[in-house]
Structures are given as structure tokens and as C-alpha cells.
Amino acid sequence: MRTLASFALLRESWVGMIGAGIIVFWILVAVFAQLISPFDPLATLQPFAKPGTTYAKGGIFLLGTDHIGRDILSRLIWGSRTVLVYAPLATFTAYVVGILMGLAAGYRRGWVDDVLSRISDIILSFPVLVLYIIIIATIGASGVNIIIAITFASAPGIMRIVRGLVLDLRNRDYVAAAQTRGESAWRIMLVEILPNARGPLIVDACLRMGYVIITIGVLGFLGLGLPPPDPDWGGMINETRQMAMAFPHMALFPCMAISSLILGFNLLADGLREISLRD
Amino acid sequence: MTARRDAPILEIKDLNISYYTRAGEIPAVIDFSLTVNRSETVGLVGESGCGKSTVAWAIMQYMGNNGAIKSGSIKFMGHELNDLSDEELRKLRGSEISMIYQEPFAALNPSLTVASQLMEVPITHEQVSENEAWERCVQMLSDVHLPDQQRIMHAYPHQLSGGQQQRVVIAMALLSNPSLLLLDEPTTALDVTVEAGIVDLVADISKKFGTSQIYISHNLGLILEVCERVFVMYSGEVVEQGSINSVFTWPKHPYTQGLFGCIPLPTTDKNAAPLRPIRGQLPLPHERPVGCNFGPRCDHFEAGRCDARDVIMEPVVSSDAIGHRVRCLRWNEIDVGVPLAHAKAKPPFEVGERVLEVDHMQKYYEVHDRSIAALISGQSVRFVKANEALDFDARRGETVAIVGESGCGKSTFAKVLMGLECCTAGELRHEGRDIGNIPVHRRSSQQLGSLQMVFQNPSDTLNPSHTVGAQIARAIKKFGIEKEKSKIRDRVLNLLDVVKLPRDFYFRRPRQLSGGQKQRVGIARAFAGNPSLVIADEPVSALDVSVAAAVTELLMDIQREHQTTLLFISHDLGVVRYLADRIVVMYLGQIMERGTTEEIFAPPYHPYTEALLAAVPIADPEIEKREILLEGDLPSALDPPTGCPFVTRCPRKLGKICDQQRPLMQSLPTGHAIACHIPLEELRRIEPVIYVPPESERLHAK
């Protein structure tokens, strides 16, 4: 209810509205990929076509084609599905793990807090990129493994945020009231404390979604993303980077797609924060 | 700036202030006029949202982003403040006009020493040398009665107690020798004995420095002690103004009369002369009625007259009421005697068997010192003695008050009783069972339901994420009172009736409720399991006077009906005298004195009780009170004195014995007990602190 109301308030923040607009645009693109994509994203049609080239068998390559002749616009359109499935899924699982760890550490304190905090310190002390390479190299490149790798690397950061919020909220009188009613620890954490931490967490989730999109792009670029030939924005940049000097359009458009989506989530996060600070 | 000597320092005329919000223009202060003369202290009193702080902001010409002075004039020493440029205002603020806020800690910069913050004032405003600035600051610290000035100059704010911080803030404000000092609830965040010291200091400022002051408070008792004239505000308007004596003895406006009916004065009694809460609620600023703002809540309301047009201030025509003005059309038709005729008497409480027995209960907290020095000396574990040998009991239907200032261990006791902590020695028997060592998760649902708590902070007591109904329903389900959904719902609605809230509050969320309404829901939740014992931890201290009276009366009505034992934790002896049958006075984790309310309020007193009684302001100019000011601050619980805990501040200290030996409880056959080395006979000879003149000798009776 309250969350819905704050989304209704979003209309008053033009920054947030622009962000939401960009995200909705990409969601629509992903949903209607079948209808709007001009060509089959996997079909090899005419290599090295510049943007605007007319295809002999009908149609125009609006954004050109890549080195093996696949239509870039169609691949971008289908590629949005990959991002918009894996980025929210990975963020969500990272949040589930991070929230549970943060609740336990912040509410239980003592040795639980010590153990969980030290584990997260260790994970956070690795350079993120090295961490991804190690994980993917160990468990192999696949959709599920991308989610596992992102969860492993992001959960400690989320845990720290949640822990900080819980340390404040656990001293509220309503938590004491729940304790004196004999509620179980997990009920207090999940029902009494967590809903009151949602404001900052929603804002953080939007920002983090942006990072995850970058990560998925980076993994694709490093060849650790989804195995080819599925269209994947990061993978598209990777496959064409040797030709980027001669044919900049091949890498440019996927880059723009990635940054527009990240920008969308960042603007949405800014808008939500602005509203949450307002009253 | 210079002005004629006899000219008023501050002259506000027909001031109107509005805030502009998303909901539109909201008038915050309407038709406000006030004059402050040289070295005069004027009080602004009113409940939250009445516009008293907005007036202070307007004098400082700081209205924020969304506030604006719509019309009227504010003249400071003959200069119109509304016309000054930003640069001129900046020179004025902090040198000619100073302001002191509620939270002393927020007013001081935690990363600078007191010296650097104080010395900045004369150095910036008067360009004096560092040496001279230092001398002046030390002198000023001694003027605000701070001992050991050199140490305080070198200290950081966090190394000082709340009372010391507020004295530093006052010193800072006085350093520039301002003509006008604005004090916005300067003692609200402080303990009563500390508050008494600050109030004494503030009352002294105008005499000593010739400073004019505006003292803003919600507490009529404080206003009485500090001010010469008072302005009573309600819903953006001044409803009554005049000299303290005139307004406090013959209040003319029904709202002022109502306020006095809400204060637990020594003339009230929970059975014979209960409080008389003002019905209804403060109107929201954009929903104020036509005509008199107080109309909908007024007992003397006359339709067609009071709601016809805006009411203006009228002078009260009477021989001893110079400058007394009131915003009421019917002031000379209303009987002055009304405020003292309290609500009708209520049946006395029936006291039954023992419900709670506290037997030498002790709670120590271990503090681990992990420094190397502590490890070498072998003193790595120290104890905070939060509760030491507590001994008292409570019977069915009785109200027992635990009184003491912050850090006296009253909240720790509540935690042990609720099972959030376990006691380290002694017993705590509830309905005959020792529960001192049963943590809350091992207590049965029946035990949980029969021992509940009402919390202090209305903004915190309810979970903002759940509806009112869901929160009460959860308690009912958890205590095993009802199982079926429909029956739980019926019981919730029933409880809402009991706490006098409309039934559609079931679906409301806490943020849609006012503070008093939240406290009522908190009471409903506590009574969900028909408890035999309820702990109320300062349940009304955060509420406005009129709301607090209503909640207090409600709590006692429910208690009377359910024969519940109430443990009332408070620092306010005024409220405690009104509602408690027996009182336990605590200091640094130990009981100093216990007895019935009459015994506590009459000699023999423990010297600490005596000081507490003297510290509580009473809003009645005819009640005489002895002045006792305690030196210093509460010692740390980690390092309490070896002898009597009160020895560091006691004005009746005997000598070595107080430093070295812990006093034993001296008991009287009635059960009244005092922990002091002074013999009871001697304590008995002490003059009473509070003298209430008999009804026949009172001014209003003549």
C-alpha cells in the first residue's frame, strides 16, 4: 500500500519520471521483441553493413549489421530480454541473501554478527572483477551461474546496509513490544523490523540494479556471460571490439543501450530518494 | 543600535505568518501582538502546533524556505526587522538577539572544544584579543554557575553532562551581551533537578545582565517560575495575556481554564478531584473553524455568537488586572471559579492481594574492558550496578510509582520484569512465581498476557508498517485470548471502544494518528490479555498537557475497571502525586525512600526526595515551595560513590560516615522507609517543601 503510494508520488519528481520512462521503454521492448524486431537476431544476413543499408531481400538495417551479418537492432531488441531477466533476478537473490544476513547480524549481535561481518569483509576485500572470474571459471558460464556470482559478490554490501538499519530499528519501542509479546526472533526481524527498512532498501536496489547491469555487460565482454549465439549486450561489444576502429557502430549501439538502462535505474533511485526525504 | 532607554526592546504588532505547503497556504500565526520591555521576561505558552516557535523564528527573521511574514511589523529597539537586509540581520543575530534551543547537544559542535566555540563570540563580534576572550569566557562560565571553568574550557561537548552543556549554550548566548534572549523549551531535554538549576539561572539573567527574554514552553509551572508576563497561545492565536498573577489566579479564557484543569496540581486527587481533560482535539491549521478557534472544544460555546466572526482581543476590566487581555466574547459571563471545580469524583480503588513482590532484586551489567592496562591489572571485568537490592511490593488495583531521574535504574527494572533481561540476584515474584530469571521467550502465553507494558514514546510505540487493528489483533492472538478470526476482530473493536477511539481506526496506520491516539492504541494493546500488572514507562511525558490529562484519566479508568496493578515509572513528582498510592524513590540503582504518597510528600523526607519535590514546578502562584538546588550532576553508574549514592550532591551531608558507609533502611511501622544516615527524628523536624494554603484563604475564594 505505502509502496504503491510512494510510486504514485513519483509523478512529482521529474527526474524519477524520466528514469521510470526509460525503464518502462526497455521493458516494453523486451516484451514485444517478437513484434518489433525487424530481423531474426541469429540469422547471418549481410556482414559489415553500415547503419541505414537496405537489405536486398527487403528491409533496412537501421543500426547496421555485425561482422557475421546479424542485424544489430534486432540483437539489441532481443538482448534486452537477457538483461531484464538476469539483472532483476540476480539483484533479487542478492537481496534475499544480504537481507537475511544483515537481519541476523544486526538483530542478534554478538558472535553471529562477528562471524557474518568478518565473512563479508573477506569477500569485499577481493577486487570484484577477480572474484567474478574466479567464480565463473570454477562453476562455468551459464545464466544461473551469473546469478550465483553476482549474489556472492553483492550480498555482503547489502548486508552492511541492512545491518546498519537494523541496529537503529531494533531499539524502537514497537520491537520491545513484540519481544514482550513473546514473538520469535525471525518474526520480529521479518515482520516488525524489515518493513520499516524498506525505504532506503528500495532506493539502494534501484542503484544496485544499475551495477548489476554493468556487471552482466562486463561478464559478457569478458566472455564469461551467456554462451553465444544468444544476443547479450556485453557479448555484442566483446565480439566486435577488434573492429571497433573501422566499424564503430557495432560496439557503440550496445554501449548506448547499456548506459541508457543504467541511467534509467539511477534516475529512478534519485527520484525515490527525493520523495522519501520530502516527508 | 541605540534606542531610548524607556522604549520597549521588542514590539510586535498585528503579525501574520503563513507556511506554504503542497496543501496550500497554512496560516501559522494570526493577529499576534507582543511587547517586551527592558529586562523583562515574557512567557509564551501553548501546546504543540500553536505557533509559539514560529513567533521565535519570525523574530530571528528565519522563516525557512516555505514560511513568510504576511503582514504586521516586528520592531527591535525601534528598527523594523522586516525591512533589514541579510547583512544587517546577520550582524543582529547572535549579537543583539540570541536564541537557545531545546537540545543543547545539537547546539554545540562536537568536534570543537568549549573554549574555541565560546571564544569565537567575542573575537568575531568585538574583535578582542585571544587573552581577553579567554578571560571573558571563564568569567561567563562562572556567571552561569559552572564550577571548574578551566577544565570545561578545554573539554569537548560530549565530555559534559546535559545540564552543563545547556549552561555552556546559555553562556555562549550571553557572551555577546544581547538585548534580547529567546529561549525555546531550554529544559525539556533535561532531568528535573538539573532543570531546576537552569530555571533558577534563567530567572536570574534579566536581573544580572538586564537582558530581556522570551521564554517559550509548554509547561505552565516553568513559566510561573521564570516570567513576569505570559501569553497563552492556541491554534496560532494569543487567547489570553497578562501578568502571571492575574492570568494564573483569574484565568478568563476557557482554554486557559481548561489547561489548568489538565495539570495535576497539588489540589487535585485521582478519586475526589480528578483531572478535567479538554475534550476534542486541536484543529488542523487548514481546518480551523470560523469565529473562535476554541469554539468546538469549549463548554461555554454559544452558537451564532462564538462562530459568527473572528474574535478580537479585549481588555479585562478589573481593578487588579492591568494589561490582562482575553480573546473571548463571553469572558465576563463565565464563572472564574470554574477551573477549580474539577470533574466529578470517581470511586476509590479497591486494593487486593499482592501481585508483585520484589525481594532484594539485583541487576548488574558486566562491562568488559579489553585494554591492555586492564588485562595487566586483572580488572578486565567491571560491573554497572543498575539495580541494587530492590525491595518493594504491589497489590491488586494499586498504583505504585517508581520515581527517579535518568540513570536511576528504573528502566532496567522494567526490562527485568518484562523478561528482556534476567536479574543477577534476588527474586521477582509475579502472582507468586519467581520470574526474575525466566526470559521472555520461556514465559507462557498466559504469563506474557498478564504482564504487559505501555511505552513512553508515542512515535515509537506502534509499528509504522502495520495497521492499528493488526497490531492489537496480534497481541490478542499471541496471548491466546481468542483463536477465531472473527472473534479476534470483535475483541479488537471492543478494545478500541475501551480506549475511546472510533472503530474505523482498525484500518488506520500509525502515521495517520496523533500522539495521544497512538498512546491510546498502545494502552489497548497492553490490555489485550487482561493483564494483572501493567508497567507504564512515562506514558504521558511526551504528550501535550491537555492530551496527557485525557490519557492519564483513561489509563486509570481502565485500571479501575480491570482491577489492574499499575507500576508507573516517572520522573515527574507532580503526576506521581496525583495518581500513585505508593511511591518508590530511586537514585543510582538503589531505593532511597519508599512509602505511601502522603508519607513521601510530608516529612520525614530523604534529602533526595526533598530536592526532587522542590525541583518540580507547580503552576499555582499561591502554593509556596522551598527552593533547594542540587550541586553537580548524577555520578556515573560505573563508578558510584562507595558510601551513600547521593553523597556527592546531598545538601544535608553529615560527614565521613556518608562517604564511607552505605546507609541502612530506617523503617517506620507503617512501612515508610528511608535510606539515610540522618536519624528519623531529625528528618521529621524538616519543614515541608510544599505549602498549599487552605481553600478558604485562596485569592479566588475571596
Chai-1 contact restraints between the chains, C-beta under 6 A:
chainA,res_idxA,chainB,res_idxB,connection_type,confidence,min_distance_angstrom,max_distance_angstrom,comment,restraint_id
A,R172,B,D460,contact,1.0,0.0,6.0,A-B,restraint_1
A,D173,B,F455,contact,1.0,0.0,6.0,A-B,restraint_2
A,D173,B,N457,contact,1.0,0.0,6.0,A-B,restraint_3
A,D173,B,D460,contact,1.0,0.0,6.0,A-B,restraint_4
A,D173,B,T461,contact,1.0,0.0,6.0,A-B,restraint_5
A,Y174,B,L462,contact,1.0,0.0,6.0,A-B,restraint_6
A,Y174,B,N463,contact,1.0,0.0,6.0,A-B,restraint_7
A,Q179,B,L420,contact,1.0,0.0,6.0,A-B,restraint_8
A,Q179,B,V440,contact,1.0,0.0,6.0,A-B,restraint_9
A,T180,B,M418,contact,1.0,0.0,6.0,A-B,restraint_10
A,T180,B,M453,contact,1.0,0.0,6.0,A-B,restraint_11
A,R181,B,A475,contact,1.0,0.0,6.0,A-B,restraint_12
A,R181,B,K478,contact,1.0,0.0,6.0,A-B,restraint_13
A,G182,B,V440,contact,1.0,0.0,6.0,A-B,restraint_14
A,G182,B,L448,contact,1.0,0.0,6.0,A-B,restraint_15
A,E192,B,N463,contact,1.0,0.0,6.0,A-B,restraint_16
A,P195,B,S465,contact,1.0,0.0,6.0,A-B,restraint_17
A,N196,B,S465,contact,1.0,0.0,6.0,A-B,restraint_18
